[in-house]
């Protein structure tokens, strides 16, 4: 990779946040540069990093709430305490959690109350 995903992402967010720049033209030029540098295979990582930067600039958090099965209305209401207005909330069903919930904020683990984690700790496994 000629430049790190971090550098590409920061440049993209800066250009797109400039109100004087045509977003469509900027995106095309950005893609052209990435292709010319042979880094097209890293676009997913670059765009994820850019999304993280953009959210941080705007003070928006990405909150992923993962549970083993659909949550009840009561559980949904309780989990709303972890979010604030403007947050991007993603809900995932992950049967491998067995039971419980895992909450991740801005792609960093915050809380893992899943049965899978508890069983792994009891068995001394880190998987």
Buried (B, 14 or more C-beta within 10 A) or exposed (E): BEBBBBEBBBBBBEBBEEEEBEEEEBBEEBEEBBEEEEBEEBBEBBBEBBBBBBBEEEEBBBBBBBBBEEBEEEEEEEBEEBBEEEBEEEEEEBEEBBEBBBBBBBEEEEEBEBEBBBEBEEEEEEE
